[in-house]
Amino acid sequence: MSQSLAAAGTAAGAMAELALTGDLARPARLTVSDLLAWPRHRVRVSFECATSGVQHHAFEGPLLHDVLSDAGPVFDAARRKDRLRFLIAVTGADGHHALLSWAEIDPDFGRAPVLLAVSIDGTPLDRAGPQLVLPQDRCGARHISGIDAIRVDGGYTPWT
């Protein structure tokens, strides 16, 4: 991941779009411009990359929790902890994937400040697409560039 890579994506092509799908009351298609509607957070991150050493970057964007909450996950209101069975699958245009649990990003549980970054090192990601940033991860393996899909899935039935 590099600033030049982000800049190259910004210089060519149309605006990137991501699809919010799954168990949501309001599925949506969002661009980086749409993500600017949510409060933005700034984080400085250092990732230890296996192939290129330590990478330092500054990211800005809304919290994943805020964006997904606005899409209306269909939690069962009668079950207080129902949201804990939901998984979040994130896919990048390059085929990279990451999986998170709702509990990880929920303020009542893990409260991880996971971002949907709209800029990296001051470079807008309008055309390259948002990036998934987990500042708490030492390794950048769950960092996803050019997000094109996020699926929220609560279809896992209790084990008996």
Secondary structure as UniProt FT lines:
FT   HELIX           3..11
FT   STRAND          17..22
FT   STRAND          28..31
FT   HELIX           32..35
FT   TURN            36..37
FT   STRAND          41..49
FT   TURN            50..52
FT   STRAND          53..61
FT   HELIX           64..70
FT   TURN            77..78
FT   TURN            80..81
FT   HELIX           82..85
FT   STRAND          87..92
FT   TURN            93..94
FT   STRAND          97..101
FT   HELIX           102..105
FT   TURN            107..110
FT   STRAND          115..117
FT   STRAND          119..120
FT   TURN            121..122
FT   STRAND          123..124
FT   TURN            126..128
FT   STRAND          131..133
FT   TURN            135..136
FT   HELIX           140..142
FT   STRAND          147..153
//
